[in-house]
Amino acid sequence: MKLVNAIIEVETGGNCTARGKSGEYGCMQFLSSTWRLFSKEVYGEVREQTPERERYVATQIIEMWMEDGHSAFEVALKWNGGTPTVKKGVNKYGVEYDTGAYARRVVALASQ
């Protein structure tokens, strides 16, 4: 799925051992709480986070969001910020974020 590949590229450039400043981990920078939630939703249980499972879980979740009517831009917003709305600021870890800029990058990569 092009969106999954674009998210991986924007998040880590494919470095599946990357750790983010806010506690994210893996190719797609899952927070542990998000991984547990999405893994349980897709598999019916929490499974170990591996690059293959990240890709599978993300594909399933993104397909579900798109079936719910979200655009690729909204999906990228949800991936980065939890909601399909543009947000900008600094999180509790001191990390700046701009979900709109993130979503534009993801959509541009996915459309190539």
C-alpha positions in Angstrom: 0.0 0.0 0.0 1.5 3.3 -1.1 0.3 5.2 2.0 2.0 2.7 4.3 5.2 3.0 2.3 5.0 6.8 2.4 4.4 6.8 6.2 7.4 4.5 6.7 9.6 6.8 4.6 8.4 10.0 6.4 8.6 8.4 9.9 12.0 6.6 9.7 13.2 6.3 6.2 12.9 2.5 6.7 14.9 2.3 9.9 12.8 -0.3 11.8 14.8 0.1 15.0 14.3 3.8 15.2 13.2 5.3 18.5 11.4 8.6 18.7 11.8 11.4 21.3 8.2 10.8 22.5 8.6 7.0 23.0 7.7 5.8 19.5 9.4 2.8 18.1 9.8 0.9 14.9 9.4 1.5 11.1 6.2 3.4 11.6 6.9 4.9 15.0 4.1 3.3 17.1 3.7 4.4 20.6 3.4 1.3 22.7 -0.2 2.2 23.7 -1.1 2.6 20.0 0.6 -0.6 19.0 -1.4 -2.5 21.7 -4.7 -0.9 20.6 -4.2 -1.5 16.8 -2.7 -5.0 17.3 -5.6 -6.1 19.4 -8.0 -4.6 16.8 -6.4 -6.4 13.9 -5.3 -9.7 15.5 -7.7 -9.9 18.4 -4.8 -9.9 20.7 -1.6 -7.9 21.4 1.3 -9.4 19.4 4.9 -8.6 19.4 5.8 -5.6 17.3 7.9 -6.6 14.3 8.4 -4.8 10.9 6.2 -7.3 9.1 3.4 -7.0 11.7 3.7 -3.2 11.7 3.1 -3.1 7.9 0.2 -5.6 8.2 -1.5 -3.8 11.1 -1.0 -0.4 9.5 -2.4 -1.6 6.2 -5.5 -3.0 7.9 -6.1 0.1 10.0 -5.6 2.5 7.1 -7.9 0.5 4.9 -10.5 0.7 7.6 -10.1 4.5 7.9 -10.4 4.8 4.1 -13.5 2.6 4.0 -14.9 5.0 6.7 -14.5 7.8 4.1 -11.3 9.4 5.2 -9.1 10.8 2.4 -5.4 10.0 2.2 -4.6 13.4 3.7 -7.0 12.7 6.7 -5.4 9.2 7.1 -2.0 10.8 7.4 -3.3 13.4 9.9 -4.8 10.6 12.0 -1.6 8.6 11.8 0.5 11.5 13.0 -1.9 13.2 15.4 -4.7 10.8 16.2 -7.5 12.9 14.6 -8.2 14.0 11.0 -7.6 17.6 11.9 -4.5 19.8 11.4 -2.7 20.4 14.7 0.5 22.3 15.4 2.4 22.8 18.6 4.9 21.2 21.1 4.1 17.9 22.9 4.8 17.2 26.5 8.2 15.8 25.6 9.2 19.2 24.0 8.9 17.8 20.4 7.4 20.2 17.9 4.7 18.8 15.6 2.8 20.0 12.5 0.3 17.4 11.4 -0.6 19.3 8.3 3.0 19.4 7.0 3.4 15.8 7.9 0.3 14.8 6.0 1.3 16.8 2.9 4.7 15.0 2.8 3.0 11.6 3.2 0.5 12.3 0.4 3.1 13.7 -1.9 5.3 10.6 -1.5 2.3 8.2 -1.9 1.3 9.9 -5.1 4.7 9.4 -6.8 
